[in-house]
């Protein structure tokens, strides 16, 4: 199962239900830097500064509050993360 946020597709996704945290990476997870989003999620960047993944903090709570999971991308666009609900159902 994968997630989609704007032009990005995250193919490596895991969800930890007890902590309500979803980890998503475009390719295999790798070292880099992190940046918090206005939604309290975390964007991960590789050593070249390219988006490599994201950590969705409290996706279940955000769905209950806003009807979907949203994240602000490096471009500044706030987009709906597609596939979260289906992935959470499959856990």
Buried (B, 14 or more C-beta within 10 A) or exposed (E): BEBBBBEBEBEBBEBEEEEBBBBBBBEEBEEBEEEEBEBEBBBBBBEEEEBBBBBBBBBBEBBEEEEBBBBBBBEEEEBBBBBBBEBBEEE
